[in-house]
Amino acid sequence: MDLRDTPTEAAFRSEVRAWLAAHVPAVGPEPESADEKVAFARRWQRTLFDGGWAGLDWPREHGGRGAGVIEGLIWNEEYAHARGPDRIQLAVGLGLVGPTLVGHGTPEQKQRFLRPILRGDEIWCQGFSEPNAGSDLAALRTRGELRGDEVVVTGQKIWTSFARSAEWCILVIRTNPDAPKHKGLTFLLVDMATPGITLRPLREMTGEAWFNEVFFDGVHVPRANIVGELDRGWDVVVTTLSHERGSSSPHARLAGELDRLVRLARATRYGVGYAADDPMIRQKLATFSTEIAILRLIAWRSAGEIARHGRPGPEGSILKVMWSELDQRMKETALELLGPAGMVPRGDPCAVDGGFWSHELLWSRAATIYAGTSEIQRNIIAQRALGLPRA
C-alpha cells in the first residue's frame, strides 16, 4: 500500500488546505448553547455547500462533488488539521440519510431531501434504538400498520441524538409481527412535526441533553415515505449501519488531541518534575502515537477497499473498536495528569485548559456504545473478517 499522494491527490489536498485556511478562521468561535450550536452548524454547512465541499462523495446530480473515498479521507484529515467547526448536529443527515437515499431512495425522495441536507436546511435524527433493542436492533417492537396510503406508527425510540433540533427522522418499524426477526421491518422517513410525536430529553453526564426518548402515538406517515420495500427494511438498515461504522476514522482528530495532551504533560507538575519527564507517562504518549499511526493505515486500507469494491468491509468495525477505546484511554491519561484539578467542569473559570479534558472524558464513555458496542463490533470482526464460527 503506497500512502504517498498521487499528483492528482496532492493537488486536491492543496486545494482543500487552501480553502480551509481561507474560511475556517472567518467563522469565529463556536457558541456554547445548544440552540446557538445548531444555528451555527447550519450556517457553516451552507458555507461548505456554496464552496462546493458539501457531500464530497455524493453524486454530482444530487448536489455533491462526485469525489471518491480517497478524496473524502484527504478532506477529513485536512479538516481536522485545520480545526474545522463541529458538524455533529448534521452528522445523521450527511453521513447516514444521504448515502442511504442515494442507494435506496425513490427519484422523488432524492429530489425532495438530498439538497436540503447538503445545504444544512434540515437536520435529521435516527430512530433506531429502543429500550430493549439497541445493539440487537432487529429485536425492535415499534409497530407500523398499513392503512391505505399511510403507515400508522406506535411505539418508542431511545438515545435519539438531536431529536429536539431535527425536522426529520429515519425510523425503522415492524410492519409484519409474524415474520422472522430480521424480516417484516420497514424503513420510513418521518416529519418530526407530525401530530402524535412526543420528545423527552435525556440529560447526559456531561450536562448536555443531545439524547432523547421519542414516543409515537398513532403517527400517520405517508406510504410514499417508505424507503425500499415494505417489510424489507433490514436491507436498507444494513446500508445505513455500514456507513455509520465504516465511513471514516477520526485519526486526524485524535492526533490533534494527542498534541494537546503532550503540551499538557509538558506543563503539568508530576512527582518531582513534569509529567513529560516521567518514563511511564512518556511510554503512554508514545503508545498513543503508535496507535494513531496504525489507525491511519487501517483507514487508508479501508478506503482503498471501498474504492475497489464500492462498499465498506469489516475494517470499519476494526476502526470503531480501536479508535473508541484509544479515545477513552487518552482522556483517562489526561485526568491522571491533572488529578483533582481535572474534575473542575467546563465553563468554570478555574478549569484547566477550559475544562476540555473533563468534558471529553465524560463524552468519550459513549464512544464504545454508539454505532454498535465494542462487543458487537468484535463479533463482526470474528465472523466476517476472521471467519470464526458463531458461538
KEMARDREN-409083 format. One line per field, with one value per residue (C-alpha): residue number from 1; x, y, z. Coordinates in Angstrom, 2 decimals. Example, Ala and Ser with C-alpha at 12.3 -4.5 7.8 and 13.67 -1.06 7.14 Angstrom:
2
pos: 1, 2
X: 12.30, 13.67
Y: -4.50, -1.06
Z: 7.80, 7.14
//
This chain:
391
pos: 1, 2, 3, 4, 5, 6, 7, 8, 9, 10, 11, 12, 13, 14, 15, 16, 17, 18, 19, 20, 21, 22, 23, 24, 25, 26, 27, 28, 29, 30, 31, 32, 33, 34, 35, 36, 37, 38, 39, 40, 41, 42, 43, 44, 45, 46, 47, 48, 49, 50, 51, 52, 53, 54, 55, 56, 57, 58, 59, 60, 61, 62, 63, 64, 65, 66, 67, 68, 69, 70, 71, 72, 73, 74, 75, 76, 77, 78, 79, 80, 81, 82, 83, 84, 85, 86, 87, 88, 89, 90, 91, 92, 93, 94, 95, 96, 97, 98, 99, 100, 101, 102, 103, 104, 105, 106, 107, 108, 109, 110, 111, 112, 113, 114, 115, 116, 117, 118, 119, 120, 121, 122, 123, 124, 125, 126, 127, 128, 129, 130, 131, 132, 133, 134, 135, 136, 137, 138, 139, 140, 141, 142, 143, 144, 145, 146, 147, 148, 149, 150, 151, 152, 153, 154, 155, 156, 157, 158, 159, 160, 161, 162, 163, 164, 165, 166, 167, 168, 169, 170, 171, 172, 173, 174, 175, 176, 177, 178, 179, 180, 181, 182, 183, 184, 185, 186, 187, 188, 189, 190, 191, 192, 193, 194, 195, 196, 197, 198, 199, 200, 201, 202, 203, 204, 205, 206, 207, 208, 209, 210, 211, 212, 213, 214, 215, 216, 217, 218, 219, 220, 221, 222, 223, 224, 225, 226, 227, 228, 229, 230, 231, 232, 233, 234, 235, 236, 237, 238, 239, 240, 241, 242, 243, 244, 245, 246, 247, 248, 249, 250, 251, 252, 253, 254, 255, 256, 257, 258, 259, 260, 261, 262, 263, 264, 265, 266, 267, 268, 269, 270, 271, 272, 273, 274, 275, 276, 277, 278, 279, 280, 281, 282, 283, 284, 285, 286, 287, 288, 289, 290, 291, 292, 293, 294, 295, 296, 297, 298, 299, 300, 301, 302, 303, 304, 305, 306, 307, 308, 309, 310, 311, 312, 313, 314, 315, 316, 317, 318, 319, 320, 321, 322, 323, 324, 325, 326, 327, 328, 329, 330, 331, 332, 333, 334, 335, 336, 337, 338, 339, 340, 341, 342, 343, 344, 345, 346, 347, 348, 349, 350, 351, 352, 353, 354, 355, 356, 357, 358, 359, 360, 361, 362, 363, 364, 365, 366, 367, 368, 369, 370, 371, 372, 373, 374, 375, 376, 377, 378, 379, 380, 381, 382, 383, 384, 385, 386, 387, 388, 389, 390, 391
X: 0.00, 1.51, 0.47, 2.05, -0.39, -0.58, -0.14, -3.92, -4.42, -1.67, -3.38, -6.70, -5.10, -3.61, -6.98, -8.69, -5.97, -6.13, -9.93, -9.98, -7.18, -9.25, -12.60, -12.15, -10.72, -13.53, -16.28, -15.17, -15.54, -18.31, -21.15, -21.93, -25.73, -27.47, -29.70, -26.82, -24.71, -27.44, -27.82, -24.03, -23.82, -26.49, -24.63, -21.30, -22.86, -24.26, -20.76, -19.43, -22.23, -21.60, -17.91, -18.58, -17.43, -20.73, -21.46, -17.97, -18.59, -22.24, -23.11, -22.98, -26.59, -27.62, -25.50, -22.33, -18.85, -18.68, -15.33, -14.04, -13.44, -9.74, -10.59, -13.04, -10.31, -7.99, -10.75, -11.32, -7.62, -7.22, -10.47, -9.23, -5.81, -7.49, -9.71, -12.86, -16.11, -18.01, -20.70, -22.07, -25.62, -25.69, -23.92, -27.05, -28.27, -24.89, -23.34, -26.32, -29.51, -27.89, -25.93, -28.95, -31.27, -28.72, -28.68, -32.32, -34.46, -37.03, -36.38, -38.96, -37.27, -33.86, -35.27, -37.03, -34.41, -30.82, -30.08, -31.69, -29.41, -26.34, -27.29, -27.94, -31.57, -32.89, -31.47, -32.17, -32.26, -32.01, -34.93, -33.32, -32.60, -35.37, -35.33, -34.96, -33.42, -30.07, -27.19, -29.73, -31.63, -33.73, -35.50, -37.31, -41.03, -42.25, -45.25, -46.41, -49.85, -50.50, -53.81, -54.40, -51.76, -50.44, -48.43, -49.65, -46.77, -46.98, -44.04, -40.94, -37.35, -34.48, -31.00, -32.19, -29.50, -30.56, -34.27, -35.22, -33.48, -34.43, -37.03, -36.92, -36.23, -35.17, -37.32, -37.26, -40.52, -42.04, -44.83, -45.16, -45.09, -45.39, -42.21, -38.76, -36.78, -34.85, -37.89, -41.05, -39.23, -39.84, -37.65, -39.53, -38.85, -40.86, -41.62, -40.93, -43.75, -46.34, -49.01, -48.57, -44.79, -43.60, -39.99, -38.41, -34.81, -32.27, -29.68, -26.18, -23.41, -21.74, -24.73, -25.99, -29.18, -28.50, -30.13, -33.91, -36.70, -39.21, -42.77, -45.05, -48.76, -50.70, -48.41, -49.61, -46.77, -47.40, -46.67, -44.58, -42.07, -41.12, -37.51, -37.01, -39.82, -42.47, -41.34, -37.81, -36.36, -33.47, -31.74, -31.84, -30.76, -27.63, -26.64, -27.16, -25.17, -22.29, -21.87, -22.25, -19.50, -17.11, -17.20, -14.24, -11.69, -11.07, -7.32, -6.59, -8.74, -7.02, -3.62, -4.56, -5.76, -2.52, -0.56, -2.74, -2.10, 1.67, 1.50, -0.44, 2.21, 4.98, 3.19, 1.90, 3.88, 4.04, 6.07, 9.42, 9.31, 6.91, 4.68, 6.52, 9.71, 8.17, 9.15, 5.76, 3.89, 6.27, 5.63, 1.87, 2.21, 4.43, 1.89, -0.90, 1.17, 1.82, -1.86, -2.92, -0.46, -1.94, -5.44, -4.40, -3.00, -6.18, -8.33, -6.39, -6.59, -10.36, -10.66, -8.75, -11.12, -14.15, -12.62, -12.09, -15.28, -17.72, -18.75, -17.33, -15.93, -15.28, -12.36, -14.96, -15.57, -11.82, -11.51, -14.51, -13.13, -9.63, -10.40, -13.20, -11.08, -8.00, -10.12, -11.09, -7.53, -6.21, -8.80, -8.13, -4.42, -5.16, -7.21, -4.42, -2.05, -4.47, -5.50, -8.28, -7.97, -9.31, -12.68, -13.41, -16.13, -16.05, -17.18, -15.71, -13.10, -10.76, -10.92, -7.58, -7.47, -11.03, -12.33, -11.72, -10.38, -13.01, -15.80, -14.19, -13.59, -17.31, -18.27, -15.84, -17.69, -20.35, -17.82, -17.75, -21.56, -22.95, -22.81, -22.59, -20.91, -17.34, -18.75, -20.90, -18.01, -15.74, -18.37, -18.48, -14.68, -14.61, -17.30, -16.83, -13.11, -11.69, -14.35, -14.76, -17.89, -20.76, -20.86
Y: 0.00, 3.32, 6.11, 8.86, 11.13, 10.76, 14.04, 14.31, 13.64, 16.11, 18.80, 18.02, 18.18, 21.57, 22.85, 21.63, 23.10, 26.49, 26.72, 25.75, 28.21, 30.98, 30.09, 28.38, 31.40, 33.55, 31.55, 32.61, 30.65, 28.10, 29.08, 27.28, 26.94, 24.07, 26.29, 28.53, 25.48, 24.21, 27.60, 27.86, 24.38, 25.27, 28.45, 26.67, 23.88, 26.44, 27.91, 24.45, 23.95, 27.28, 26.42, 23.05, 21.00, 19.60, 15.94, 15.42, 11.83, 12.31, 12.15, 15.47, 15.17, 15.32, 18.35, 16.57, 16.79, 13.23, 12.65, 9.22, 7.73, 8.65, 12.31, 12.02, 10.72, 13.54, 16.04, 14.55, 14.71, 18.31, 19.38, 18.01, 19.64, 22.98, 22.53, 22.93, 23.59, 20.69, 19.33, 16.66, 18.03, 17.38, 14.01, 11.85, 13.62, 13.94, 10.62, 8.29, 9.58, 10.95, 7.79, 5.63, 7.61, 7.65, 3.86, 3.05, 6.16, 6.82, 9.63, 11.74, 11.15, 12.06, 15.22, 16.28, 15.54, 15.41, 19.05, 20.38, 18.00, 19.29, 22.94, 22.39, 23.41, 20.31, 18.35, 14.64, 12.22, 8.43, 6.45, 3.03, 2.04, 1.11, 0.33, -3.41, -3.20, -1.43, -3.44, -6.17, -3.75, -6.40, -7.03, -3.68, -3.55, -0.15, -1.06, 0.21, -0.60, -0.02, 1.79, 2.74, 5.27, 5.72, 3.84, 4.42, 4.20, 3.40, 2.78, 4.26, 5.04, 5.97, 7.52, 9.60, 12.22, 15.77, 14.84, 18.19, 20.04, 17.70, 18.34, 14.73, 11.23, 7.96, 5.39, 1.59, -0.11, -3.59, -3.88, -7.68, -9.06, -12.66, -12.56, -13.71, -11.12, -9.64, -9.73, -7.68, -4.39, -1.17, 1.93, 5.27, 8.99, 10.82, 14.53, 15.35, 17.94, 15.19, 15.04, 12.21, 12.58, 13.41, 14.11, 13.65, 14.89, 12.61, 14.54, 13.13, 13.19, 15.99, 18.15, 18.30, 16.72, 15.73, 12.33, 11.98, 9.49, 9.72, 8.41, 7.70, 7.58, 6.76, 8.83, 8.90, 8.70, 8.76, 5.43, 7.40, 7.93, 4.24, 3.73, 0.48, -2.07, -2.68, -5.42, -5.43, -2.55, -4.56, -4.34, -0.54, -0.65, -2.60, 0.16, 2.83, 0.94, 0.23, 3.98, 4.67, 2.24, 2.31, 5.61, 7.26, 7.13, 10.09, 9.51, 13.10, 14.43, 12.10, 13.20, 16.81, 15.85, 13.95, 17.13, 18.88, 16.10, 16.35, 20.09, 19.34, 16.81, 19.34, 21.98, 19.78, 19.07, 15.33, 13.94, 15.73, 17.14, 17.48, 14.73, 14.72, 13.73, 10.66, 7.46, 5.80, 8.83, 9.11, 5.44, 6.04, 9.02, 7.01, 4.18, 6.60, 7.99, 4.48, 3.51, 6.66, 5.84, 2.33, 3.79, 5.94, 2.92, 0.90, 3.87, 4.18, 0.44, 0.57, 3.50, 1.52, -1.44, 0.81, 2.42, -1.03, -2.80, 0.05, -0.86, -0.78, -4.02, -5.35, -2.91, -0.39, -2.49, -2.77, 1.01, 1.54, -0.68, 0.77, 4.47, 4.41, 2.59, 4.70, 7.83, 6.78, 5.89, 9.25, 11.11, 8.93, 9.75, 13.47, 13.23, 11.19, 14.09, 16.72, 14.93, 16.69, 19.75, 17.59, 17.38, 21.08, 21.23, 23.09, 26.68, 27.11, 29.91, 27.62, 24.81, 23.74, 24.00, 25.32, 22.09, 20.34, 17.12, 16.62, 17.15, 14.92, 12.13, 12.03, 12.27, 9.50, 6.94, 6.79, 6.02, 2.28, 2.12, 4.16, 2.82, -0.68, -1.61, -2.90, -6.35, -6.31, -4.99, -7.79, -10.34, -8.79, -8.91, -12.54, -13.71, -11.54, -10.79, -13.92, -16.42, -17.80, -19.86, -18.41, -19.43
Z: 0.00, -1.11, 1.28, -0.79, -2.59, -6.33, -8.24, -8.53, -4.82, -3.90, -5.97, -4.30, -0.84, -1.66, -2.85, 0.34, 2.55, 0.83, 1.06, 4.74, 5.52, 3.96, 5.55, 8.92, 10.77, 9.43, 11.14, 14.62, 17.88, 18.20, 20.59, 23.84, 23.98, 22.17, 20.03, 19.00, 18.13, 15.81, 14.09, 13.77, 12.22, 9.65, 8.63, 8.32, 6.28, 3.85, 3.55, 2.67, 0.15, -1.54, -1.71, -3.34, -0.34, 0.93, 0.25, -1.11, -2.23, -3.23, -6.95, -8.76, -9.87, -6.22, -5.37, -4.30, -5.70, -7.03, -5.35, -4.42, -1.00, -1.09, -1.61, 1.28, 3.56, 2.47, 3.25, 6.72, 7.55, 6.40, 8.08, 11.40, 10.95, 10.23, 13.30, 11.26, 13.18, 14.72, 12.37, 14.68, 14.61, 10.86, 11.00, 10.66, 7.54, 5.85, 6.83, 7.03, 5.42, 2.27, 1.33, 2.21, -0.06, -2.86, -2.69, -1.93, -2.31, -5.00, -7.50, -5.65, -2.29, -3.69, -5.28, -2.08, 0.59, -0.66, -1.44, 1.77, 3.70, 1.87, 2.42, 6.14, 5.73, 7.50, 10.44, 10.78, 13.71, 13.75, 15.21, 15.53, 19.16, 21.58, 25.33, 24.57, 21.10, 20.90, 19.52, 18.72, 16.54, 14.79, 18.12, 17.81, 18.60, 17.37, 15.22, 11.87, 10.48, 6.79, 6.27, 2.66, 1.65, 5.19, 7.78, 11.34, 13.83, 17.55, 19.85, 21.44, 20.44, 22.77, 22.61, 19.65, 19.18, 18.22, 18.02, 19.59, 16.75, 13.91, 11.25, 10.00, 11.33, 9.73, 11.51, 11.49, 12.48, 12.49, 9.94, 9.98, 13.55, 12.32, 10.22, 11.47, 13.43, 10.50, 8.24, 8.43, 9.11, 7.20, 6.84, 7.00, 6.61, 9.27, 9.57, 13.24, 13.21, 12.64, 15.37, 17.87, 18.36, 21.89, 22.89, 26.31, 26.68, 28.37, 30.38, 29.91, 32.49, 30.52, 31.50, 27.91, 26.59, 22.99, 23.56, 23.66, 24.10, 21.25, 21.60, 18.63, 19.41, 16.25, 13.99, 10.36, 7.80, 4.03, 2.35, -0.15, 2.69, 2.79, 1.69, -0.19, 0.07, 2.71, 5.14, 3.66, 5.62, 7.00, 3.62, 3.95, 7.62, 6.69, 4.25, 6.91, 9.54, 7.17, 6.65, 10.38, 11.35, 8.46, 6.61, 8.34, 11.14, 13.46, 13.45, 12.47, 15.34, 17.78, 16.50, 17.25, 20.72, 21.34, 20.54, 23.11, 25.63, 25.08, 25.77, 28.94, 30.02, 29.47, 31.57, 34.44, 37.60, 38.25, 41.13, 41.36, 37.82, 34.92, 33.58, 30.24, 32.08, 33.72, 31.81, 32.34, 31.02, 28.07, 27.30, 27.29, 24.96, 22.61, 22.60, 21.72, 18.85, 17.52, 17.73, 15.89, 13.13, 12.92, 12.76, 9.82, 7.99, 8.54, 7.48, 4.22, 3.66, 4.23, 1.83, -0.78, -0.37, -0.75, -3.85, -5.39, -4.34, -3.77, -0.21, 3.33, 4.71, 8.23, 8.51, 9.69, 12.80, 13.44, 13.23, 15.50, 18.28, 18.05, 17.93, 20.52, 23.11, 22.34, 22.73, 26.25, 27.29, 26.11, 28.17, 31.21, 30.95, 30.81, 34.00, 35.61, 34.95, 36.21, 39.39, 41.37, 39.10, 36.27, 37.99, 37.54, 34.86, 31.59, 31.98, 35.45, 35.47, 37.45, 34.89, 33.38, 29.57, 29.63, 31.15, 27.83, 29.30, 31.98, 29.44, 26.83, 29.34, 30.12, 26.44, 25.46, 27.58, 24.86, 22.12, 22.83, 22.82, 19.91, 16.34, 17.78, 21.06, 21.18, 21.95, 18.80, 16.71, 17.95, 16.92, 13.45, 13.20, 14.36, 11.95, 8.87, 8.92, 10.57, 9.52, 13.02, 13.76, 15.76, 19.40
//
